[in-house]
Structures are given as C-alpha cells and as structure tokens.
Amino acid sequence: MDLPRRVQRVEAARQLREEQRKGKEDLDTLGGDVAKVKDDVAASKAAIEAAQAQLQRAIGDLGEQSGLIARNADELNALKRAGHAPDADELEELRQKVKSSYDEQTDVRYAAARLWVDKIIEPAQTRDALLLALSLATQHDEGRVFKTGVLQV
C-alpha cells in the first residue's frame, strides 16, 4: 500500500473520531436540555397542583363565609321586620363585623388555640412532616394488641 493512501485513511479516521466526539458532546448537551425540560414540567405541575389546592381552600372558605353572611342577613331581616331600614353606615359596620370574624376564624392560630391541629409548620416543612407522619403511621408492633386510647368526641 502506498504512503499517500495510508495518510488519507489515517486522516479519515481522525475526522471520524472528531465527528464522533462532537456527536457525543451534542448528545450530552441534549440530555441536559431534556433534564431541564423535565424539571420545568415538574415545576409547572407542582404550581398547578398548588393553585388547585388554593382554589379548593378558597371554595371551602367561601362556604364558611356564606354562613357568616347568612347569619348577618338574618340580622338585616330582623331589623327590616322591626321597621328599621339600615343605612349605609350600618351596612358597612355589619360588613366589617363579618370581615373581622372571617379573618379571625381563618387564621391558623384560631384552629391551634382550639387544639384542632397538632402543630403549625412552615410551608417549606410540609414534605418532611408528611414523610415523618407516614413513616410513623406504617409502624405497628405486631406483638401487642392495638389500643386506640382515649378518643376525644
């Protein structure tokens, strides 16, 4: 085999290795881009789930608020039956009364003061608290009879 042909083959092999290296770099870059897209999709999904949870809480809060409004509507009707038509100041006072009652009762400390919750945690601690609760809930000593203790009614 003559020398020029051999040089051409060596050069072709070098170019092929270079193209393979570039292809691997492109593939690694693409893999990183795919990981970023997956992270973005996961973050979007989490944001949608959080928005849905907030919406459900708002719907629940509206039910509680409607109870307050209904109670105050009864007060308004009682005033009207007594022959007293409430003016704008009285209506505003009643609205403020409803708002302050609603704000007080939707505060997490309101529930904590009545022992309706075990602990108030920061939102960032939710995952850790759930993991701990689930790990504790799955533990049971099979050697002992399960006793519920005192149930509050």
Backbone hydrogen bonds in HBPLUS format (Angstrom, degrees):
<---DONOR---> <-ACCEPTOR-->    atom                        ^
c    i                          cat <-CA-CA->   ^        H-A-AA   ^      H-
h    n   atom  resd res      DA  || num        DHA   H-A  angle D-A-AA Bond
n    s   type  num  typ     dist DA aas  dist angle  dist       angle   num
A0006-ARG N   A0002-ASP O   3.32 MM   4  6.59 157.8  2.38 148.3 154.7     1
A0007-VAL N   A0003-LEU O   2.95 MM   4  6.18 156.8  2.00 156.9 163.1     2
A0008-GLN N   A0004-PRO O   2.98 MM   4  6.23 153.1  2.05 143.3 150.5     3
A0009-ARG N   A0005-ARG O   2.96 MM   4  6.28 156.7  2.02 149.7 155.4     4
A0010-VAL N   A0006-ARG O   2.95 MM   4  6.19 159.5  1.99 149.8 155.4     5
A0011-GLU N   A0007-VAL O   2.87 MM   4  6.04 159.8  1.91 148.3 154.3     6
A0012-ALA N   A0008-GLN O   2.81 MM   4  6.03 152.5  1.88 145.9 154.0     7
A0013-ALA N   A0009-ARG O   2.87 MM   4  6.09 155.7  1.93 147.3 153.7     8
A0014-ARG N   A0010-VAL O   2.92 MM   4  6.17 153.9  1.99 146.9 154.2     9
A0015-GLN N   A0011-GLU O   2.95 MM   4  6.20 158.9  2.00 148.4 153.8    10
A0016-LEU N   A0012-ALA O   2.89 MM   4  6.08 153.8  1.96 145.6 153.2    11
A0017-ARG N   A0013-ALA O   2.95 MM   4  6.20 158.0  2.00 148.5 153.6    12
A0018-GLU N   A0014-ARG O   2.95 MM   4  6.21 155.1  2.02 146.5 153.8    13
A0019-GLU N   A0015-GLN O   2.87 MM   4  6.13 157.7  1.92 150.0 155.8    14
A0020-GLN N   A0016-LEU O   2.92 MM   4  6.16 153.3  1.99 146.8 154.5    15
A0021-ARG N   A0017-ARG O   2.90 MM   4  6.15 154.1  1.97 147.1 154.0    16
A0022-LYS N   A0018-GLU O   2.95 MM   4  6.24 159.7  1.99 149.3 154.6    17
A0023-GLY N   A0019-GLU O   2.87 MM   4  6.06 154.7  1.94 145.5 153.0    18
A0024-LYS N   A0020-GLN O   2.90 MM   4  6.16 153.6  1.97 147.2 154.0    19
A0025-GLU N   A0021-ARG O   2.96 MM   4  6.26 156.3  2.01 148.5 154.9    20
A0026-ASP N   A0022-LYS O   2.89 MM   4  6.16 160.7  1.93 150.4 155.6    21
A0027-LEU N   A0023-GLY O   2.87 MM   4  6.08 152.7  1.95 144.8 152.7    22
A0028-ASP N   A0024-LYS O   2.86 MM   4  6.12 155.1  1.93 148.8 155.3    23
A0029-THR N   A0025-GLU O   2.89 MM   4  6.16 158.7  1.94 150.6 156.5    24
A0030-LEU N   A0026-ASP O   2.88 MM   4  6.08 157.3  1.93 146.4 152.9    25
A0031-GLY N   A0027-LEU O   2.86 MM   4  6.09 152.8  1.93 145.6 153.3    26
A0032-GLY N   A0028-ASP O   3.02 MM   4  6.33 152.1  2.10 146.0 152.8    27
A0033-ASP N   A0029-THR O   2.94 MM   4  6.28 152.8  2.02 146.9 154.9    28
A0034-VAL N   A0030-LEU O   2.86 MM   4  6.14 155.1  1.92 151.8 158.4    29
A0035-ALA N   A0031-GLY O   3.02 MM   4  6.25 155.2  2.08 144.2 150.8    30
A0036-LYS N   A0032-GLY O   2.99 MM   4  6.29 151.2  2.08 144.4 152.1    31
A0037-VAL N   A0033-ASP O   2.97 MM   4  6.26 155.3  2.03 147.9 154.5    32
A0038-LYS N   A0034-VAL O   2.89 MM   4  6.18 157.6  1.94 151.0 157.1    33
A0039-ASP N   A0035-ALA O   2.92 MM   4  6.18 157.3  1.97 146.8 153.0    34
A0040-ASP N   A0036-LYS O   2.85 MM   4  6.11 155.1  1.91 147.6 154.8    35
A0041-VAL N   A0037-VAL O   2.84 MM   4  6.09 156.8  1.89 151.0 157.2    36
A0042-ALA N   A0038-LYS O   2.89 MM   4  6.12 160.6  1.92 150.0 155.4    37
A0043-ALA N   A0039-ASP O   2.85 MM   4  6.07 157.0  1.90 148.6 155.1    38
A0044-SER N   A0040-ASP O   2.87 MM   4  6.07 155.7  1.93 145.9 152.9    39
A0045-LYS N   A0041-VAL O   2.85 MM   4  6.07 157.3  1.90 148.8 155.3    40
A0046-ALA N   A0042-ALA O   2.91 MM   4  6.14 158.8  1.96 147.4 153.1    41
A0047-ALA N   A0043-ALA O   2.91 MM   4  6.13 154.4  1.97 145.5 152.7    42
A0048-ILE N   A0044-SER O   2.89 MM   4  6.15 153.5  1.96 149.0 156.1    43
A0049-GLU N   A0045-LYS O   2.91 MM   4  6.17 161.2  1.95 151.2 156.4    44
A0050-ALA N   A0046-ALA O   2.88 MM   4  6.09 154.2  1.94 146.4 153.7    45
A0051-ALA N   A0047-ALA O   2.93 MM   4  6.12 154.6  2.00 142.8 149.8    46
A0052-GLN N   A0048-ILE O   2.86 MM   4  6.14 153.5  1.93 148.3 155.9    47
A0053-ALA N   A0049-GLU O   2.92 MM   4  6.16 154.5  1.98 145.5 152.4    48
A0054-GLN N   A0050-ALA O   2.92 MM   4  6.19 156.3  1.98 148.4 154.7    49
A0055-LEU N   A0051-ALA O   2.91 MM   4  6.12 153.8  1.98 144.8 152.4    50
A0056-GLN N   A0052-GLN O   2.91 MM   4  6.19 156.3  1.96 148.7 154.8    51
A0057-ARG N   A0053-ALA O   2.94 MM   4  6.22 156.8  1.99 147.7 154.0    52
A0058-ALA N   A0054-GLN O   2.84 MM   4  6.07 155.9  1.89 147.4 154.6    53
A0059-ILE N   A0055-LEU O   2.85 MM   4  6.11 154.1  1.91 148.4 155.6    54
A0060-GLY N   A0056-GLN O   2.92 MM   4  6.20 158.8  1.97 147.0 152.8    55
A0061-ASP N   A0057-ARG O   2.72 MM   4  6.00 156.2  1.78 150.1 157.6    56
A0062-LEU N   A0058-ALA O   2.83 MM   4  6.06 147.7  1.94 145.2 153.8    57
A0063-GLY N   A0059-ILE O   3.17 MM   4  6.53 145.2  2.30 142.0 150.5    58
A0063-GLY N   A0060-GLY O   3.12 MM   3  5.19 122.4  2.46  95.1 109.3    59
A0064-GLU N   A0060-GLY O   3.22 MM   4  6.63 154.1  2.29 147.1 153.2    60
A0065-GLN N   A0061-ASP O   2.78 MM   4  6.04 158.7  1.83 150.8 157.8    61
A0066-SER N   A0062-LEU O   2.74 MM   4  5.87 150.0  1.83 144.3 152.3    62
A0067-GLY N   A0063-GLY O   3.26 MM   4  6.53 141.9  2.41 136.3 145.1    63
A0067-GLY N   A0064-GLU O   3.13 MM   3  5.21 125.5  2.44  95.0 108.7    64
A0068-LEU N   A0064-GLU O   3.24 MM   4  6.69 150.2  2.33 144.0 151.3    65
A0068-LEU N   A0065-GLN O   3.03 MM   3  5.06 115.0  2.47  95.0 110.5    66
A0069-ILE N   A0065-GLN O   2.87 MM   4  6.20 159.5  1.92 154.0 160.2    67
A0070-ALA N   A0066-SER O   2.80 MM   4  5.96 155.4  1.86 144.4 151.3    68
A0071-ARG N   A0067-GLY O   2.99 MM   4  6.22 155.0  2.06 143.8 150.2    69
A0072-ASN N   A0068-LEU O   3.01 MM   4  6.30 158.4  2.06 147.9 153.6    70
A0073-ALA N   A0069-ILE O   2.69 MM   4  5.94 139.6  1.85 144.8 158.0    71
A0074-ASP N   A0070-ALA O   2.94 MM   4  6.25 147.1  2.05 144.1 152.0    72
A0075-GLU N   A0071-ARG O   3.15 MM   4  6.57 147.1  2.26 137.9 146.7    73
A0076-LEU N   A0072-ASN O   2.88 MM   4  6.21 154.3  1.95 145.4 152.1    74
A0077-ASN N   A0073-ALA O   2.84 MM   4  6.11 162.3  1.87 151.2 155.8    75
A0078-ALA N   A0074-ASP O   2.88 MM   4  6.11 152.4  1.96 146.0 153.8    76
A0079-LEU N   A0075-GLU O   2.97 MM   4  6.28 153.8  2.04 146.7 153.4    77
A0080-LYS N   A0076-LEU O   2.91 MM   4  6.24 158.1  1.96 151.8 158.1    78
A0081-ARG N   A0077-ASN O   2.84 MM   4  6.06 155.9  1.90 149.4 156.0    79
A0082-ALA N   A0078-ALA O   3.00 MM   4  6.18 142.0  2.15 139.8 149.9    80
A0084-HIS N   A0079-LEU O   2.90 MM   5  5.29 153.6  1.97 161.5 152.7    81
A0083-GLY N   A0080-LYS O   2.98 MM   3  5.08 153.9  2.05 102.0 109.8    82
A0091-LEU N   A0087-ASP O   3.02 MM   4  6.32 156.8  2.08 153.0 160.2    83
A0092-GLU N   A0088-ALA O   2.91 MM   4  6.08 154.4  1.97 145.6 152.6    84
A0093-GLU N   A0089-ASP O   2.90 MM   4  6.11 153.4  1.97 144.9 152.5    85
A0094-LEU N   A0090-GLU O   2.92 MM   4  6.15 154.9  1.99 144.5 151.2    86
A0095-ARG N   A0091-LEU O   2.86 MM   4  6.11 152.6  1.94 144.3 152.3    87
A0096-GLN N   A0092-GLU O   2.88 MM   4  6.12 157.5  1.93 148.9 154.6    88
A0097-LYS N   A0093-GLU O   2.95 MM   4  6.16 147.9  2.05 141.6 150.9    89
A0098-VAL N   A0094-LEU O   2.99 MM   4  6.29 157.3  2.05 148.6 153.7    90
A0099-LYS N   A0095-ARG O   2.89 MM   4  6.13 163.8  1.92 150.3 155.2    91
A0100-SER N   A0096-GLN O   2.85 MM   4  6.00 164.6  1.87 150.5 154.3    92
A0101-SER N   A0097-LYS O   3.04 MM   4  6.14 159.7  2.08 144.8 150.7    93
A0102-TYR N   A0098-VAL O   2.86 MM   4  6.01 160.2  1.90 151.5 157.6    94
A0103-ASP N   A0099-LYS O   2.83 MM   4  6.00 165.6  1.85 152.9 156.9    95
A0104-GLU N   A0100-SER O   2.95 MM   4  6.05 157.2  2.01 143.7 150.0    96
A0105-GLN N   A0101-SER O   3.01 MM   4  6.17 162.8  2.04 149.2 153.6    97
A0106-THR N   A0102-TYR O   3.04 MM   4  6.14 133.4  2.27 147.3 158.1    98
A0107-ASP N   A0104-GLU O   3.42 MM   3  5.59 160.9  2.46 103.2 108.6    99
A0110-TYR N   A0107-ASP O   2.96 MM   3  5.44 143.4  2.09 111.8 121.9   100
A0112-ALA N   A0108-VAL O   3.05 MM   4  6.34 157.5  2.10 145.9 152.9   101
A0113-ALA N   A0109-ARG O   2.86 MM   4  5.92 152.4  1.94 142.8 149.1   102
A0114-ARG N   A0111-ALA O   3.17 MM   3  5.30 138.4  2.35  98.7 110.2   103
A0116-TRP N   A0111-ALA O   2.97 MM   5  5.18 164.5  1.99 157.1 152.0   104
A0115-LEU N   A0112-ALA O   3.03 MM   3  4.93 163.2  2.06 106.8 109.9   105
A0125-GLN N   A0122-GLU O   2.90 MM   3  5.39 153.8  1.97 116.5 124.9   106
A0126-THR N   A0123-PRO O   3.21 MM   3  5.39 168.2  2.23 111.4 114.2   107
A0129-ALA N   A0125-GLN O   2.99 MM   4  6.16 162.8  2.02 157.3 162.7   108
A0130-LEU N   A0126-THR O   2.88 MM   4  6.09 160.0  1.92 156.7 162.1   109
A0131-LEU N   A0127-ARG O   2.92 MM   4  6.15 163.1  1.95 153.6 158.4   110
A0132-LEU N   A0128-ASP O   2.97 MM   4  6.16 161.0  2.01 149.2 154.2   111
A0133-ALA N   A0129-ALA O   2.94 MM   4  6.11 164.4  1.96 147.7 152.4   112
A0134-LEU N   A0130-LEU O   2.85 MM   4  6.02 163.9  1.87 154.6 158.8   113
A0135-SER N   A0131-LEU O   2.95 MM   4  6.06 156.7  2.00 145.9 152.5   114
A0136-LEU N   A0132-LEU O   2.96 MM   4  6.15 155.7  2.02 150.7 157.2   115
A0137-ALA N   A0133-ALA O   2.87 MM   4  6.01 150.0  1.96 144.0 153.0   116
A0138-THR N   A0134-LEU O   3.16 MM   4  6.30 137.2  2.36 140.4 149.1   117
A0139-GLN N   A0136-LEU O   3.22 MM   3  5.36 158.6  2.27 104.2 110.7   118
A0144-ARG N   A0141-ASP O   3.33 MM   3  5.93 163.5  2.36 116.0 119.9   119
